């Protein structure tokens, strides 16, 4: 198939590249010239394991193209996907400005046979409104489907190539047939292709993310209770996770979720419920618990070192909201950095992939790890180490070296990476989430 992908952000770039990998002729369109120039050189503007290699391969094979000229690629396309950003507005609603602008631009050059597909995450009713705009501007009847994405950053290619399910929202079964044919190479292991109305597809995306976010907020809330009553949240997690009705996925305590999906989607779904007259108190609590959780580690640090951190050197390992990505949107580490800077701390940071993105936001207000020495370069004369992201390179550190480098042997672990007894035996006072403090 000939496919046009509008938007080369995380979703659009992964989707377009994976479609090209199965032999489709894909052109990705973006209005940012510098991004398109970079992609034409085979360089990915985002870090996602395996993505840059796949881009280069499909560009070299002539199956993947990049342009800023929408009119040059849409005519003759079998499908045109819209994968532009829908960030949160101040009131929690999804900002659909870019999406509706893309719809209007498409309408000017759209063939009657081209199926348009909304890949962006959008509130219920967006497809219907976009269809009205599309047909009004195109001057003819159009097919507009919804096809929500369920990609995990850091594992997006595997998720796309081996999906748990593919969900599409259509108004005509013939459109579902075309989409099923497009996705057939990814469904050979009998995972389902689920066709429904556009409204149900839109709702499915939000409900899925809200459900996953609720599991994270719940286990974090229980971790805080465990600390107060003397229980170990890791034992509790194992005790409940073997119940088939609960499971272990998204049941790891920490310092809260971040990224481009869960925070904005929970808020947008809450606003959707309010607008429909079906207020959801649970969605409010999920978001509130998560926001509070992002301050838990700094609260522990202040309790240990005092509320004035002037002259204190604090090291932070992990800046991205999760490992295997350079995405810092709503990352818990940024909440901690803001608070530490406000309290006068000298903050030294490390992340395998996200340091440049953080540098663009904070400039010289932070000290960045030396590339040669990695995370250990943040520890010299440090009064404390805070761990915010569970990168694999932090899993088995040299505690003896760390102890020699640091001014004070204090570790505040926001991801429960280590066994408390081992860290205490290495000479550290060790704070974690939902477990007793050890050492000191």
N, C-alpha and C positions, 0 to 999 in steps of 0.2 A: 504493500500500500504506500501511497504518497501521503506523508503526514506533515502538517505544520504544527509546531509547538510554540505558543506565544508565552514568553517568559522563560528566562534561563536562571531562575533561582534554584533552590534546592530541589523542589518537586519537578519543575519543568526540565531541568538538566538531566536528572536521573531518569525520568520517564522517557524523554526523547532519546537518550543514549541507549537505554535498554531496548526500546523499540527498534532502533537501528541495528542492534546486536542480533536481532532475529531476522534481518534481511530487508526491513522496510527502508524506504527512502525518506529520511527525516530532515527537515530544516527547522532549526530553532531560531526564533526571532526575539530580539530585545532592543529597547530604545537606547541603551547605554553602549556607546560605540567602543569605549575602552574594554568593556567586558567581551564584546564580540571579537575584537581584535585579538584578545588573549586566547579565546576559545579557538579561533582560526589557527593559532599557533600550536594547538593541542594542549593548552594549559588550562586547568580547571580553576575557577575563581573561588571555589570552596574546597575544603578538605573532606573527602569521603573515601574510605579505603577502596581501592580498585577503580575508582571512577576515572581518574585522569588517563590511566592506561587504556580503558575501554573507549574513551573519547578519541585518543590518538589512533587506535586501531580502526575505528569506524570512519574517521576522517580520511585516513590513508586508503581505505577501501572504497571511498566515494559514496558511502551510505549516510553520512552525517555532515550537515552543512550549517553554517551560522551566518546570519545577516541582520541588518537593521531595517531592511526594506520589506515590509509586509506584503505590498502589492506584487512583489516579484515571485512570491512563493505560494500564496493562497490559491490563486486560480489553478485549477487542475488537481488540487488536493482532494483526496478521498475523505480526510478528516482534518479538522483544525481544533487542537486542544488549547484551552485557556488555562494557564498555570501562573497567574500573576499573584502578588502578595495581597493579603486581606488583613492587615494589621489591626490591632485594637484602637478604637477611638477613646477619648477621655471617659466616655460614659460606658465603656465595655462593649459597645457594638462593633461589629466588624466593619472596617472602612472599605467600602466596595468601589471607591472612586476609580482605581486602576482597572478593575474588572469591567465596569460599564464602559469605560473609555476603550478598552480592548474590543468589546462587543460592537461599539459604534464603528471602530476602524475596520473590523472584519466585514461588517455589513456592506461597506463601500466596494469590496472586491470579491465578495462571496459568490461562488457558483451555486446553482440550485441543488446540485447533487452532493455538495460537501456537507458532511455531518459535523456540527460544532459540538464540542464536549467541554463542559466546565470541570476542570481538575482541581481548581482552587477550593479551599474550604470556605463555604458560604452558608449563611443562615437559611432556614426554610423559607421558601417563597422567592429566593433569588433567581432560580431557573425560570420561573414563570415571568418575572419582571424582565429578565434579560431576553427571553424569547420575544416579548412584545417589542422591545427596543430593536432587536435584530430584524424582525419582520418589517417593522415600520420603516427602518432605514434601508433595508435591502429591496423592499418593494415586492417581495414574493414570500411564499410559505417556506419555512426553514425547519430543520430538525436540530433540536438542541437537547443534548443528553447531559446527565450528571454522572461523574465517575470519581468518587472520593478516593483519596490515597490513604494508605495505612503503612507508611514507611517509617522505620525507626532510624534516626540519624546514627551513623556508625555501622549500620547493617543494611543500608537501603538497597544495595544491589541484590543481596540475597533475598530480601523481602520482596523485591519486584520480580525476580526470576522464579521464586518459589513462594507465591502468595498463599496465605491461609484461605483467602477467598477473594474474588473480584466482585465488587458491587457496582451496578449501573442503574441509573434512573432514566427511564425512557417513556415516551408517549406512544410509540409505535413498536410492535414486536420486530419489525424489519430492521429497525435501528439496533435493537439488542442483538440481532443475528450478526450484523456487521462487527459490532464490538466483540462479540464472542469469538468470531473468526480472528480478530486482531490479537486477542489474549490467549488463543488456543495453545500456542507453544509453551505458555507458562502454566498451563493447567493439566499437564499430561499425567500428573500423579493423582488425578481425580479430586483435586480441591474444587470447591463449587464456584460456579458463575451464577451470581444471584441478581435477577432482574426485578425491578420494582418501580414505583413511581418516582419522579425526580424529588418530590417532597420527602418521601421516605429515605431516599439515598442521602439527601442533605442532612436529615436528622440522624441517620446511622453514623455518620462521621463524628458528629458532636457527642452523641451518646457513648460511642466507643471511647473517645478520649476522656470524657467526664468519668466513666467507669474506672479507667486505669488511674486517673488522678485521684479518685476517691480511695483506691487501695493504698496509694502512697501516703495520702494525708492520714488515713486511718492508722496505718502501722506507725507513723511518726507520732501521732497522738498517744498511742499505746506505749511507745518507747519512753515518752516523757513520764507517763504514769508508772512504768516499770522502775524507773530511777527513783521515784518517790517512795515506792513500797518495797524496794529491795529485791525485785525480780530482775532477771536477765532477759532482755528482749530477744536475743538470739535463740535462747532456749524456748521461749514462748513461740517465736516464729516457726521453729521446727515442730513444736507441738501442735500447731494449728495447720501448718502447710501440708501435712500428709493427709489431711481431710480432703477428699477429692472435690468437695463442694467449694473449697477455698483455694488450694494450690499455693505455689510459691512465687509465681510471677508477680512482679511489682510489689513484693512484700519485704523489701529490704529497707530498714530504717536509715535515715540520713538527715541532711540539712535542707530537704525540700526539692521539688522539681522546678525546672526552668525550661528554656527552649522556646521555639516559635509556635508550638501547638497547644500543650496542655493549659498554660495560663490564659491565653486569649480565648481558647475554645470553651473553657469552663465559664468564663465571664460572658462570652457571646451567647451561650446556651441559656444562661440565667436571664439575660435581657430578652431573649426570645420567649422564654416562659412568662416573664412579666408582661410583655407586649400582648401575649395571647390570653392573659388573664389567668394564668396557671402558675403562680409564684412558686419557686422551688427553694425552700429554706436550705436544703441539703447542699445545693450548688454554692450557696453563699459560704457555708461552713467549710467546704472543701478548700476554697480559695483563701479564706481567713486563716485556717490551720497552716496552710502552706506558707503564707507570708510570715506568720509567727515563727515557723520552723527555721526560716532563713536567718533568724537572729539568735538561735539557741547556742551556737558555738561561740559567738562573740560574748554572749552573756556569761558563759563559763569562763572565758578568758578574762573578762573584767572582774569576775568574782575572785580570780586568782591573783591578778596583777593590779587591780584597782581601776577606777573609772578614768583616771588620767594616765594616758599612755605616752605622754611626751618623753622623748628620749628612749623609748622602748623600740627594739627592732623585732618586727614580727614577720616570719616567713610564711608564705602561702604556697602550697602545692596543689595545683589543679585550678584552672580558671574557666574552662568550658563547662557548660551545664551538665555534660556527661562525657565519658571517654569516647575516643574514636571520632571526634568532631572538633572543629574550631569555632563552633557556634557559642557565643556568649550572651545571646538574648535571654534576659531574665535569669541569668545564672546566679545561684546563691553566692558564689565567690564575690560578685560585684557588690552585693548588699553588704557583705563583710568588709570589703575594701573601703567602701564609702564611710562606714562607721569607724573603722580604724583610723582613717585619715582625719576624720572629724575630731577624734580623741587625741590626735597629735602623734600617732605612731609612725615609725619609719618602716614602710612596707616593702618587702622583697618578694618577688613572685616568680613562679615557674609553671609552665604548661608545655607539653610536647608540641602542640599545634596552635594554641589560641593566643600566644603572647603578642603577636603582631596586632591582632584585633583589639586586645586590651590596650596596647600602646597607643593606638589611634584614638582611644577614648580618654586615657589618663595622661598620656605624654610623660613628662619627666617627674610627675608626682610619685611615681613608683620606681623601684630599682628592679631591673629585669635580670633573670639568671644568665650567667655566662654560658654560651652554647657549648663550650668545650667541657665544662664541669657539670653541666646539667643542674638538677634540683639541689645538689649539695652546695652549690655556690650561693644559695640563698641563706644558708644556715650559719655562716661565720658570725660569731658574736650575737646570734639571735636569742631573744628572750623567750620565744615560743615558736612552735610550728603549728600551723593550722592546715588540715587536709580537707579539700573541698570536692575533689573529683577522683574517682577510683581508677585512674590510669594504671595499667599493668606494671609500668616501671616503678611505681611506688609500693608494690606489693611486698617486695623482699629487700628492704634497704639495709645498708650497713649501719646498724645501730651504734656500734663502737665508734665509727667515724663521725656519726651525727653527734654523739655525746661529746666528743672532743672538740667539735666545731662550735657547738652552741654555748652561749653564755649561761643560760638556764635550761635544765633538762625537762622541758614541758612540751607535751604533744597534745593537741586538741584534734581528734580524729572525727571528722564529720561523716565518714563512710564506713566506720568499723572495720578497717582493713586488717588490724592486727589482734592477736590474742593478748589480752590485758596482762597476763602473768609474764609473758615473754618480754613485753616492753618494760614492765616494772623491774624485771631481773636485769635488764640492760641499763638500769639506773635512771629511768624517766618516771615522772609523774604523768599519768596517762588518763585523759578524759576522752570518752567516746559517747555514743548515742544509745540511751536505754540500758546502759550497763554501769556497774559501780566503778568509781574512779580508783585506780590502783597506783602504787608507788608513792614516792614523795615522803 
